[in-house]
Amino acid sequence: MSYVQNTDSDRLEMLKETGVSSFEELLEPIDVRLRVDGVLAIGPAMSEAEVASRLGALSSANNPASGMVSFLGGGLYDRFIPATVRYVLSRSEFYTSYTPYQAEVSQGTLQAIFEYQTMIARLTAMDAANASMYDASTALAEALLMAVAIKRTGRVIVPAALSRRVRAVLDSYAVGKSVVIDEAPFGDDGTIDMGILAEMLSGKTAAVVLAQPNYFGLIEDARAVSGMAHEAGALLVVLADPVSLALIEPPGEYDADIVVGEGQSLGIAQNFGGPLLGFLAAKTPYLRKCPGRLISAAVDVDGNRGYTMTLQTREQHIRREKATSHICPNEGLVALAAAVYLATLGEDGFREVALQSASKAKTLYRMLAEGGRVGLPFGENFFQEFVMTVPGGADAFVAKARARGVLAGIPLGKDFPSLGGDAILMAVTEKRTREDLELLRDLAVGKGGAA
């Protein structure tokens, strides 16, 4: 039997307080076509075994990315996750723990966050990292708000070769804070047009955003952009791919002020697009402007090592007007996944992941170049992703490849009309085999009846 606590008199009292005469009146804003009339038609009751069988049949109709050859990228990648990650995350101490409001009694949670922060700081070559963010887009938006607060000017410059999803989040934040976002175009080689960027920096600017690599997978001239930004009095905010930092110069070494990125590649499954993990690191002078929390290690009077919440700049902990941000500051379980992933691989293993991704991407690029039927407009200056153009249109090619069990990248024409309707963004990770690369090559150059 069902149990509903509210009595008829309770409901009448609530309706009176809300100023309506019936519950149905509350539903009026919802289109009548979307409302259920009467009892929900879900069929007769089923036993547990029958429910399990029914759900199994429904799930078998799915075609998950894990069962296909994936060349999807653009910020989320199909990577191998060691069993260690899932094992540690499934332990009840972590899986069921809540955010540490009484922080110092949560030493295990604080240590896990501290280890994560330390690894991100080392990876980015920055002074410190916070306890994590929702995803790359919100981390970048928060970084730009930091820059605006530090420089006391409301103008920022972002690259045109940036994910449109990320840009949409930036635009949403900007509206609420009256921030002006100007876009630096990319040149014929797919990287920032340095001449135009120089002209744009003639005006007062809080920050320049450098995506490294950029959305097309290309490696930017980071030192040149850093020099130009700082000469103009702006901060340099870097949106970095964490795996690329095993091979290319980390942002701290070219004087980045704030570094953010997407940590999904660090041991987090794609999971239909979430949850994700944003990381944020900064120079010491800017730490008090960071959103969220920072955890530090300390020694008590007896010399025992312990962990403490050193900085918490959310309105929940301090006066609202003093808060740097109202964003939820930490995704503990996914941050833990990243820490366990990095600890499991170690420096050599992590570098091997990056090396395999880069070398396999170069191999596929050269296979396609030799095939002669596709276009490769931006050359080989990339890490693990590149743009190719296919005759007949990107959407048609992706659909035909999907029918062969291949997720053949992201069509770019809608988000970047200047690239045309034939452009596709391809990503290659360490999971792709020689056979996978050959299958994609054959599809692209017209073998196997798919082009």
N, C-alpha and C positions, 0 to 999 in steps of 0.2 A: 504494500500500500504506500501511497505517496504521503509526505508530511510537509505541509506548508504552514509555517509558524503564524503568519499574519491572519487574523480573524477578519470577518466581514466588516466589523466596526473599525478595525485598524486600517483597512483599505479605504473606507469612506473618509476617515480622518486625514489620511495622506492625500487623497484626491482633493479634499477641501483646502488643505494647505497649499497645494500646487495650483489651485484656481481652475480646476477642470471638473466636469461632472462624471466622467467615466474613463476607464483605462484606454478604451478605443480612441478617445479624443487625443490622448498622448501620441498615438500612432499616426495621426493625420499627416505629418510631414513626409511619411514614407509612402511611396507610390503604391496604390492599392494592388497593383499587379505583383508586388513583392511580398505581400502579406499572406499568411496562411489563414484560410477561412475554415474554421472548425478544428477538428483534431488532425494533427500531422499524420499523413498516410505513410506509415513505416511498415505496415504489414503486421501479421500476427507475431506473438512472442516466440523467441527462438531459444534453444538450449545453448549452453556455452560452446559445445562442439559444433553446433550449426552456425553460430556466429563466427567462430574461428575459420570454418570452411568458407563461409561467405566472404569474409574479409580477405582471406587468402586468394580467392578467385578474383576479387576486385584489384588487389595489388599486383597480381600477375599480368594485368592488362597494361601496367606501366612499362615504359621503356627507359629505365634509369640511365643517367650518364655513366655510371660505374660499369655498365655492361656494354659500353660503346668505346670506340677509339676517339678520344677527345683532343681536339686542337683549339678548344676554347680558351680564351685568356681575358685580356682587358681588365685585369685586377684580381680575378679569381681563377685558380689553377688546379688542375688534376694532378696531385702529387701523392707519392707514397707516404703513408703514415705508419711509423713503427708501432708494433703491438704494445710497447711500453707506454705509449701515450694514453691509449684507451684504458689500460690496466690502472694506471695511477689515477686518472680522472674518475674511474668507477668506485674508488675507495670512498666509503661513507664520510670520512673526515673532510673530504673535499666536496664530494658530490652533494651533500646535504647542508653544508655550512652556509651561514648567512653573512651578509656584509658586517664587518667588525665594528659595531657601534661602541662596544667596550673593548677598544682595540687591543690594549696591552695583555688582556687575558686570552687573546686569539693568536698566540705566538706562531702556531703552525701556518695559519693563513697569512700572517704578516711576513713570515720568512719566505713563503712561496712568492708573494708579491715582490719582496725585496730581490729575490734571485732573478725574477723576470725583469725587473727594472735594470738590474746590473747587466744582464745579457743584452738588452736593447741599447743601453748606453755604450757598451763595448762595440756592438755591431755598427752603430752609427758614428762612433768616435765622438760622442757628445758628452757633456759634463754629467748630465743626469736625465733620467726618464721618469715619467709619471706612472701611475698604477694601471694605466690602460684606458682606452676609449671604446666607443661603440664600433666604429669602422673608420676607414681612411677618409671618407667624405666628411664626417663630423669632426674628425681630428684636424683635418685641414681647415675647416671652417673655424674651429676654435683657435687654431694657430693664427689665422688672419685677424681674429678679434683681439688676440694677444698683441699682435703687431700694431694694430690701430690704437690700442690703449697705451702702448709703449711710446709710439711716435706721435701720438696725439694728432693724427691726420687720418681722414676717412677714405683714402684712395689706395687700392692695391692693384697690382698687375699680375695676371695669370696667363699661362700659355694657351694658345688655341688648341694645341695637341694635348688635350686633357679630356678624360672621360666625360661625356655629356651628363651622366648620372651624378658624378661628383660636382660638375658645374651647377647642376640644378640645386643641389644642397647648398652650395655657396651662395647662389642667388637668393634662396629662401632666408638664410642668415642675414645677408646684406640688407634686405628690405627692412627687417626689424631693427637694424642698427644704423641705418642710413649710410651704409658703406658703398662706395662707388667701385665697381670692378671693371677694369679695362683689360682687354684681351690682346696679347702680343701674338701676331700671326706667325705661322711657320712658312719657311721659304721652300724653294724647289727641292731641297734635300730632306724635308720633313721636320727639321729642327727649327728652333726659334730664329726668326729673322733679326739678327743682331743690330742691323742698322736702324730698323724701326723701333726696336727696344730702346736703343740709345735716345731716340727722339722722344719716346714716351716718358723716359726718366727725367726729362727736363722739367716736368711738373713735380710738385711735392708728393712724395709717395711713401706710404708706410712699409710696404713689403713687395718684393718680387717673388713669385712662386716659380720654382724650377721643378719640373717633373723629371725624375732621373731613374730609369729611362722614361721617355715620354710615352704617351698613349699608343703611339705607333711602334713602340719597342726600341726606338732609336736613342743612342747615347748622346746627350747634349754636351756642349763645351762648358762644363760646370764652373771651372775657374774663371772663365771670361765673364759669365753671367754674374758670379759672385763679386768680381771686381767692379763691374758696372753698377750693381745694386748698391754696394757699400760706398762707392764714390759719390753716388747721388744721395746718400744719407738714408737709404732704405735698408730694411732687414731682408735677409735671404731666407725664405722658407722653402724647404726641400720636401717634395713628395717622393719618397724613395721606395723601390721594390726591395724588401729585405734580403731576398736570396741573391740579388745582383751584387749586394755589398760584400759577398765572399770573393768577388773578382774585380770589381771596379772601385775606384777611390771612394771611401766613405765620406759623407757630408761634412763631418767635423774637420776633415783635413783640408777642405777648401773653404773653411770659415763660414759654414752655415750657422745661422742663429737659432733656428727652430727646425726640427726634422719630424715629419710625420709619415705614416704609411699604413698599408694594409697587411696585417699579420696572418691572414688566412693561410698563406703558404707554409706557415710554421706549425704544421701538425694539426690543422683544423679542416675537417671534411667540408665539402661544398654545401651539402645539406640544403638544397633548393635555394641557396643564396643567403644563408645565415644560420646561427649567429656568426658574426664576423669579429674582428679584433683590430681596433685602431691603436697604433702606438704613437707616442709623442715624446720627444726629447728636446732639450734646450740647453743653452749656455747658462751658467750659474747666475749671472745678473738678472735673468728673466724668469727664474724659477717661481718667484712669488706671483707672477702673472699667469702661471700654468693653471689650467682647470683641474679639478679632481684632487687626488691625493698623491703624496710622496711618502714612501716608507723608508726608514733608515735603521741602521744597526747602531746599538749603543752598548755600554758596559755599565752594570750596576755597581753599587758600593762594595760588593764582594768580588768584583772582577768577572762576573758572569756575563756572557754575551746575550743580548736580548734585542728585540725589534720594537720599533715605536712608530706611530703615525706622526711624522714630522711636520707635514704641511697638509692642510685640508681647507681648500679655499671655496668650498661650496656653501650656498646660503643655509644649508642645513646645520652647518657648524659655526658660522659666523653671521654677523648682521647682513641682512639681504643686500643692502646698498654697497657692502664691502666685498661681496662675492665676485670672483672672476667669471664664474659661469654657473648655470643652473643645470648643467648636464649631469647625468648619473656618472660618477667618476671611475668606476672600475667593473670590468667583467671578469671576476676572479677565476672562473673555471676555464675560460678560453685563454686567459693570460697564462694560467698554469699549463695548459696544453702546449703553448709556445715554449715555455721554459723547459718542459720535459722533452719536447722535440729537440731543442737545441742541445740539451745536456746529453741526450741519447746519441745524437750524431757526433757531437764533438766538433772541434774546428776542422779537422780533416774530412770528416763525413759531410759536414755542411758544405765545404768547398767542393767536394765531389758532386753533390747535388747540383750546384751551380755550374760546374764544368760540364757535366753531362747534358744539362739543359741547353747551355750555350753551343756545345759542339754538335748536338743533334739538330738544333735549329739551323746551324750553318750547313749541315749535311743536307737537310731538306731544301734549303734555299738553293744550293748548288744543283741538286737533282732537278728542281723546277726550272732553273736557268738552262740546264742542258736540254730539257724537254722542248724548250723554245716556243711553247704555246701560251704561256702566261706572262704577264708583265710584272716586273719587280722594280717599282719606281724609285725606291729610296736607297738602294745599295745594301751593303753588308755591315753598316755601322749600327748593329743592334746587339742586344743581349740574348733574349730567347723568343722574341716576337718580331714579326715583320709583316709588311703589307704586300699582298699580291693582287693582281687584277686578272680576272678570268673572262674569256669571251662568252657572251650569252647572258651575262649578269650574275651578280653575286648571289641573289636570292635563289635563282634557279639552280645554281651549282650547289649551294648548301642543302637544298631540298633533295637533290639527287644523291648527294653524299650521305645524307641521313638515311636514305633508303638502303644504303650499303653498310649501315652500322657505323658511320663516321660523322662526328660533329666537326664540321670543316671550318671552324672559325666564325668570326663576327662580321657580317656585312657592314660597311662603313658609309654607304651612300646617303643614308637618311641623316646621320649625325654630322657628316662632313661632305656636303654636296660637291665641293670643289674636287674631291677625289673621284667622283663619278659612281655610277651604279654597279661597276664591275669590281670595286675594291673590297677586299676581305682582310681582316686582321687574323693572322695565324700565330698560335702559341705552341711551343714544343717544350715539354718538361722531361725530367729524367725517366718518366714511366714509358715513354714512347719507344717502341722497338724498331729495329730495321724494317721489319715487315709492315709496321704501321706507316712508316715514312714512305715505303714503296707503294702502299695502297693509296695514300693521298696523292703521291706523284702520278700514279696511273689514272686516278680520277681526274686530276687537273689537266693532264696532257691528252686525255681522250681515250685512254685504254679502258677496257672493261665495260664499255657501253654506258658510261655515266656522264659523258660530256657531249 
